[in-house]
Amino acid sequence: MSSTADPESILIRPYTTFDLDALYRICLHTGAAGEDATSMTEHPTLIGDVYAAPYAIYEPSLAFVAADRDGVAGYVLGALDVVAFEQRLEATWWPALRDRYPRDGEYGDMDRWLVDLLYERDLAHAAGMAARGFPSELHVDLLPRLQGTGTGRRLVDTLLDALRAMGSSGVHFGVAVTNDRAIGFYRHLGFERDPDDDGVTFLMRL
């Protein structure tokens, strides 16, 4: 899809609490392997509750947004130590969401997948990544109007620089196997696929 944003008008800046609603909106509008997930969910904030808000709320120093003349249209979010991050969320974030979304409730396919994620946090995988020297994590999403402008690279570079400054040795993150555009993007940026993962996990030494 062609971009409508002027690259020179796009500002990368640190996240503020006023950006939280935009993060939720972007997460929803890119939540179906990069496409709009609005029609796929009856709980439009749930995907942001899982993939965006906790990073911005609990690790705001590793949250950055991209804004053009029409407002915030992209973000990158990170966790320095995913194991410690998940432990903190287990104490402070996931319990309230589990109360709101009981596991035995009735949900459509996408909401069922997200609700299951609330209850099945894979600390073993995070610990394994940390043991291999990839303790940190990132998530980046852009609305279509910012795609193809170089903003994704700028966001990722901004977060990687912040992680390096904090002493991280490496970063990892997963990508939906159906998201060919994202897979190509991360390869172009120099990330390597984890050969030990049956899914799509990307890695980079810092």
C-alpha positions in Angstrom: 0.0 0.0 0.0 1.4 3.4 -0.9 2.0 5.9 1.9 0.3 9.3 2.2 2.7 10.7 4.8 5.6 12.9 4.0 8.7 11.3 5.6 10.1 14.6 6.6 7.0 15.4 8.6 7.1 12.2 10.7 8.4 12.8 14.2 9.8 10.0 16.4 9.5 10.8 20.0 9.2 9.2 23.5 5.8 7.8 24.5 3.7 9.9 26.9 0.6 8.8 28.8 -1.5 10.9 26.4 -0.6 8.4 23.6 -2.1 5.4 25.2 -5.4 5.5 23.3 -3.5 5.8 20.0 -1.5 2.7 20.9 -4.7 0.8 21.5 -6.1 2.0 18.2 -2.9 1.2 16.2 -2.6 -2.3 17.8 -6.2 -3.1 16.8 -5.9 -1.7 13.3 -2.7 -3.8 12.6 -3.7 -6.8 14.7 -4.6 -9.3 11.9 -1.0 -10.0 10.7 -0.6 -6.4 9.9 -4.1 -5.8 8.7 -7.1 -4.2 10.5 -8.6 -6.6 13.1 -11.6 -4.5 14.0 -14.2 -6.8 12.4 -12.6 -9.9 14.0 -13.2 -9.0 17.6 -16.0 -8.2 19.9 -13.5 -6.8 22.5 -11.6 -4.1 20.6 -9.3 -3.2 23.5 -8.2 -6.8 24.3 -5.4 -7.0 21.7 -4.0 -3.8 23.1 -4.3 -5.1 26.6 -2.0 -8.0 25.6 0.4 -6.5 23.1 0.7 -2.7 23.7 -0.5 -1.2 26.9 1.5 -3.2 29.4 4.8 -2.3 27.7 3.9 1.4 27.6 2.7 1.4 31.2 5.4 -0.7 32.8 8.4 0.1 30.6 7.7 3.7 29.3 11.4 4.4 28.8 11.4 1.8 26.0 8.2 3.1 24.3 8.4 5.5 21.3 5.8 6.7 18.9 5.8 8.1 15.3 3.5 11.0 14.7 2.7 12.9 11.5 0.4 15.9 10.9 -2.6 13.7 11.6 -1.4 12.3 14.9 0.3 9.2 16.3 0.3 6.4 13.7 3.0 4.1 14.8 4.9 2.8 17.8 7.7 0.6 19.0 7.6 -0.9 22.4 10.2 -2.9 24.3 11.0 -4.8 27.5 14.6 -4.9 28.7 14.3 -8.2 30.6 11.3 -10.1 29.5 11.4 -12.6 32.4 11.3 -9.8 35.0 8.7 -8.0 32.9 6.4 -11.0 32.7 6.8 -11.6 36.5 5.7 -8.0 37.1 2.7 -8.4 34.9 1.8 -11.6 36.6 1.5 -9.6 39.8 0.0 -6.4 38.5 -1.6 -6.7 35.1 -2.9 -10.1 34.1 -5.0 -10.8 37.1 -7.5 -8.0 36.4 -7.7 -9.0 32.8 -8.4 -12.6 33.8 -11.2 -11.4 36.0 -12.7 -9.4 33.1 -12.3 -12.2 30.6 -13.0 -15.6 32.2 -11.4 -18.5 30.4 -14.7 -20.4 30.2 -16.5 -17.5 28.5 -17.8 -17.6 24.9 -15.5 -15.9 22.4 -14.9 -15.7 18.7 -11.7 -17.2 17.2 -9.5 -14.1 17.7 -10.8 -13.2 21.1 -10.4 -16.9 22.2 -6.8 -16.8 21.1 -6.2 -13.6 23.0 -8.0 -14.8 26.2 -5.9 -18.0 26.1 -2.8 -15.8 26.0 -3.9 -14.1 29.3 -3.8 -17.5 31.0 -0.9 -19.2 29.1 2.2 -16.9 29.6 5.3 -18.7 28.3 7.9 -17.8 30.9 10.0 -20.9 29.9 10.4 -19.5 26.4 11.4 -16.1 27.8 13.9 -17.6 30.2 15.3 -19.7 27.3 15.8 -16.6 25.2 17.5 -14.8 28.1 19.8 -17.8 28.7 20.8 -17.6 25.0 21.7 -13.9 25.3 18.4 -12.4 24.0 16.7 -11.1 27.2 14.9 -8.2 25.5 11.8 -7.9 23.4 10.2 -5.5 20.9 6.9 -4.8 19.2 6.5 -2.4 16.3 3.3 -1.4 14.4 2.6 1.2 11.8 -0.7 2.3 10.3 -0.7 2.1 6.5 -0.1 5.8 5.9 3.4 5.5 7.6 4.4 2.3 5.8 7.0 2.7 3.1 8.4 5.9 4.6 11.3 4.5 6.5 9.5 5.1 9.8 9.6 1.4 10.8 13.4 1.4 10.5 13.7 4.6 12.5 11.5 3.3 15.3 13.3 0.0 15.5 16.7 1.8 15.5 15.5 4.1 18.2 14.5 1.2 20.5 17.7 -0.8 19.7 19.8 2.2 20.7 17.8 2.5 24.0 18.3 -1.2 24.7 22.0 -1.0 24.1 22.3 2.0 26.4 20.6 0.0 29.1 23.0 -2.9 28.6 20.9 -5.4 26.8 22.9 -8.2 25.0 20.2 -9.1 22.5 16.5 -8.9 21.5 13.9 -11.4 20.3 10.3 -11.2 19.1 7.8 -13.3 17.3 6.0 -12.6 14.1 2.8 -14.3 12.7 3.7 -16.9 10.1 1.2 -15.3 7.8 2.6 -11.8 8.0 4.9 -12.0 5.0 5.4 -8.2 4.9 6.7 -8.1 8.4 9.0 -11.1 7.9 10.5 -9.4 4.9 10.9 -6.1 6.8 12.7 -7.6 9.7 15.0 -9.6 7.4 15.8 -6.3 5.6 16.8 -4.7 8.9 19.3 -7.5 9.7 17.3 -9.6 12.1 17.9 -13.4 11.9 15.2 -16.1 12.2 15.7 -18.4 15.2 16.5 -21.9 13.7 15.3 -23.6 16.8 11.8 -22.2 16.6 9.0 -23.9 14.6 7.3 -20.6 14.3 8.8 -17.3 13.3 11.0 -15.7 16.0 13.6 -13.1 15.1 16.8 -12.4 17.0 19.5 -9.8 17.0 22.7 -9.4 19.1 23.2 -5.9 20.5 
